[in-house]
Amino acid sequence: MESQQELNQPILNNSMRDDDHHLQPSSHGSSGTGHGHEVDSRLEEVLSDTELPFFKRLRLAALIEMKLLFRLAAPAVFVYLINNAMSLSTRVFCGHLGNLELAAASLGNSGIQLLAYGLMLGMGSAVETLCGQAYGALRYDMLGVYLQRSTIVLTLTGIPLMLVYVFSKPILILLGEPAELASAAAVFVYGLIPQIFAYAVNFPIQKFLQSQSIVSPSAYISAATLVVHLLLSWLAVYKISMGLIGASLVLSLSWWIIVVAQMVYIKMSDKCKLTWSGLSSQAFSGLWDFLKLSSASAVMLCLEAWYFQILVLISGLLENPELALDSLSICMAISGLMFMISVGFNAAASVRVSNELGAEHPKSAAFTVTVVTLVSFIIALVEAIIVLALRDVISYAFTEGETVATAVSELCPFLAVTLILNGIQPVLSGVAVGCGWQAFVAYVNVGCYYVVGIPLGCVLGFKYNLGAKGIWSGMIGGTMMQTLILLWVTFTTDWSREAIPFKTFESLNLFTNYVFGIDNPPTEISGGDCQKAARHMGRQEAASSQELIVEDFIKLCNYTTHHVQ
């Protein structure tokens, strides 16, 4: 959150108006900047060309959309898969030590570590909003300040989280986990304490780079770190015989390697020269406001992440907790790995839909929703078929236990259904974000996950003695209800109305009163333009995800001033 002094600083002083062409982000995005891009109108033109035969129009539109979609989704999927693979490989190494070690690593990862991951990632998302606004407003110096401010807030947040890690054994026992399993899980968790503070630096750095459309370096760094992680894990677990603590310490070290490499890139890269000017005392101002904003950003992500975390904890209360945890955690690990593909399409869907709506391309927005949902569903269906085909052998990648392999095989049909749902649900969530439906989706998540999913899983798992199958059935029930609601809302939407959500007198009035102190503004200026201009003024209350070049902003200011005169 900007301090009052920051908020009142002029965005377009005289010198900037004279020299704005030197600071204007390239419209071609050739140097790592994505701002200033004009949305390609070819898709809308093809869809609107009724003279073309229907199937030819459909084929041309599909080719255009697929190219745009995969250009966004492919790198996002790659990064998510690599990061998930580090955590997954750690559990694989632990699983080959024994069933208890696998259960301990799974419980420590899903029961404790996800608490920090979800909270830190959610709080770090505030940087994405603020850095994006500052970059669009040509306030390049503020990006580095926001990065440092977020790192300070997240590091301070890491201190109470560290206490949860330190006292993880009594916490797990209090939650009903067996003493032997809780002790082993605590050993694993102790090695993850350094990872907390790696999160505190890594997530702000990620958002800092993403706000400038710098994504490739993170992908290369993550890929290289995965190779190092696998080698060090093999040495620590098998050659040095450090066991659980060795596996978790290597995971923490790997995250710190990513952090240091990204910091070196920011320091050395020409692309970050304008946005990173070194440490600043401004980072220590406005910390409380920044904490409130970061906490709000974390709520929605944590609601979903903790839902799966709670289900894993519940499985530890079954009659045979070690077997239940082993089998369920293996399936969850596979689901989590496949889920990264859907998350990549989630990001792509959000960008595509928001861009098309901002460009007032309702046909393109509707077509994008259909294509991205269909493509993600087909990929998920293939994943489900593969899982069912390998159901009898898939667990041996994690453990050599025959009993666990049988339990995993019995759970694979539930895993297949989950994969199919996860092929649709994250994409629809991405569409919702692109449309600005976050508040509605938050209510849907609370109702479906916490009112339906968890209680249903407990009833089926304990009252009807269905064990892990019952718990997973509850999770599927909650996810299926959420997916059906989002499907109904998405495919009954009037995209023509969604394409002009800001062209209202009220939003225009909000902008002119808030920024200029002008009453009764001219309705000829669209609310969308006001939202965009407000972004360049650093006004969060009227901010939009759309961009506005400096010339348009000056034109809007001059128009409004002339009208008042």
Rosetta blueprint (number, residue, H / E / L):
1 M L
2 E L
3 S L
4 Q H
5 Q H
6 E H
7 L H
8 N H
9 Q L
10 P L
11 I L
12 L L
13 N L
14 N H
15 S H
16 M H
17 R H
18 D H
19 D H
20 D H
21 H H
22 H H
23 L H
24 Q L
25 P L
26 S L
27 S L
28 H L
29 G L
30 S L
31 S L
32 G L
33 T L
34 G L
35 H L
36 G L
37 H L
38 E L
39 V L
40 D L
41 S L
42 R H
43 L H
44 E H
45 E H
46 V H
47 L H
48 S H
49 D L
50 T L
51 E L
52 L L
53 P L
54 F H
55 F H
56 K H
57 R H
58 L H
59 R H
60 L H
61 A H
62 A H
63 L H
64 I H
65 E H
66 M H
67 K H
68 L H
69 L H
70 F H
71 R H
72 L H
73 A H
74 A H
75 P H
76 A H
77 V H
78 F H
79 V H
80 Y H
81 L H
82 I H
83 N H
84 N H
85 A H
86 M H
87 S H
88 L H
89 S H
90 T H
91 R H
92 V H
93 F H
94 C H
95 G H
96 H L
97 L L
98 G L
99 N H
100 L H
101 E H
102 L H
103 A H
104 A H
105 A H
106 S H
107 L H
108 G H
109 N H
110 S H
111 G H
112 I H
113 Q H
114 L H
115 L H
116 A H
117 Y H
118 G H
119 L H
120 M H
121 L H
122 G H
123 M H
124 G H
125 S H
126 A H
127 V H
128 E H
129 T H
130 L H
131 C H
132 G H
133 Q H
134 A H
135 Y H
136 G H
137 A L
138 L L
139 R L
140 Y H
141 D H
142 M H
143 L H
144 G H
145 V H
146 Y H
147 L H
148 Q H
149 R H
150 S H
151 T H
152 I H
153 V H
154 L H
155 T H
156 L H
157 T H
158 G H
159 I H
160 P H
161 L H
162 M H
163 L H
164 V H
165 Y H
166 V H
167 F L
168 S H
169 K H
170 P H
171 I H
172 L H
173 I H
174 L H
175 L L
176 G L
177 E L
178 P L
179 A H
180 E H
181 L H
182 A H
183 S H
184 A H
185 A H
186 A H
187 V H
188 F H
189 V H
190 Y H
191 G L
192 L L
193 I H
194 P H
195 Q H
196 I H
197 F H
198 A H
199 Y H
200 A H
201 V H
202 N H
203 F H
204 P H
205 I H
206 Q H
207 K H
208 F H
209 L H
210 Q H
211 S L
212 Q L
213 S L
214 I L
215 V L
216 S H
217 P H
218 S H
219 A H
220 Y H
221 I H
222 S H
223 A H
224 A H
225 T H
226 L H
227 V H
228 V H
229 H H
230 L H
231 L H
232 L H
233 S H
234 W H
235 L H
236 A H
237 V H
238 Y H
239 K H
240 I L
241 S L
242 M L
243 G H
244 L H
245 I H
246 G H
247 A H
248 S H
249 L H
250 V H
251 L H
252 S H
253 L H
254 S H
255 W H
256 W H
257 I H
258 I H
259 V H
260 V H
261 A H
262 Q H
263 M H
264 V H
265 Y H
266 I H
267 K H
268 M H
269 S L
270 D H
271 K H
272 C H
273 K L
274 L L
275 T L
276 W L
277 S L
278 G L
279 L L
280 S L
281 S H
282 Q H
283 A H
284 F H
285 S L
286 G L
287 L H
288 W H
289 D H
290 F H
291 L H
292 K H
293 L H
294 S H
295 S H
296 A H
297 S H
298 A H
299 V H
300 M H
301 L H
302 C H
303 L H
304 E H
305 A H
306 W H
307 Y H
308 F H
309 Q H
310 I H
311 L H
312 V H
313 L H
314 I H
315 S H
316 G L
317 L L
318 L L
319 E L
320 N L
321 P H
322 E H
323 L H
324 A H
325 L H
326 D H
327 S H
328 L H
329 S H
330 I H
331 C H
332 M H
333 A H
334 I H
335 S H
336 G H
337 L H
338 M H
339 F H
340 M H
341 I H
342 S H
343 V H
344 G H
345 F H
346 N H
347 A H
348 A H
349 A H
350 S H
351 V H
352 R H
353 V H
354 S H
355 N H
356 E H
357 L H
358 G H
359 A L
360 E L
361 H L
362 P H
363 K H
364 S H
365 A H
366 A H
367 F H
368 T H
369 V H
370 T H
371 V H
372 V H
373 T H
374 L H
375 V H
376 S H
377 F H
378 I H
379 I H
380 A H
381 L H
382 V H
383 E H
384 A H
385 I H
386 I H
387 V H
388 L H
389 A H
390 L L
391 R L
392 D L
393 V L
394 I H
395 S H
396 Y H
397 A H
398 F L
399 T L
400 E L
401 G L
402 E H
403 T H
404 V H
405 A H
406 T H
407 A H
408 V H
409 S H
410 E H
411 L H
412 C H
413 P H
414 F H
415 L H
416 A H
417 V H
418 T H
419 L H
420 I H
421 L H
422 N H
423 G H
424 I H
425 Q H
426 P H
427 V H
428 L H
429 S H
430 G H
431 V H
432 A H
433 V H
434 G H
435 C H
436 G L
437 W L
438 Q H
439 A H
440 F H
441 V H
442 A H
443 Y H
444 V H
445 N H
446 V H
447 G H
448 C H
449 Y H
450 Y H
451 V H
452 V H
453 G H
454 I H
455 P H
456 L H
457 G H
458 C H
459 V H
460 L H
461 G H
462 F H
463 K H
464 Y L
465 N L
466 L L
467 G H
468 A H
469 K H
470 G H
471 I H
472 W H
473 S H
474 G H
475 M H
476 I H
477 G H
478 G H
479 T H
480 M H
481 M H
482 Q H
483 T H
484 L H
485 I H
486 L H
487 L H
488 W H
489 V H
490 T H
491 F H
492 T L
493 T L
494 D L
495 W H
496 S H
497 R H
498 E H
499 A L
500 I L
501 P L
502 F L
503 K L
504 T L
505 F H
506 E H
507 S H
508 L H
509 N H
510 L H
511 F H
512 T H
513 N H
514 Y H
515 V H
516 F H
517 G L
518 I L
519 D L
520 N L
521 P L
522 P L
523 T L
524 E L
525 I L
526 S L
527 G H
528 G H
529 D H
530 C H
531 Q H
532 K H
533 A H
534 A H
535 R H
536 H H
537 M L
538 G L
539 R L
540 Q H
541 E H
542 A H
543 A L
544 S L
545 S L
546 Q L
547 E L
548 L L
549 I L
550 V H
551 E H
552 D H
553 F H
554 I H
555 K H
556 L H
557 C H
558 N H
559 Y H
560 T H
561 T H
562 H H
563 H H
564 V H
565 Q L
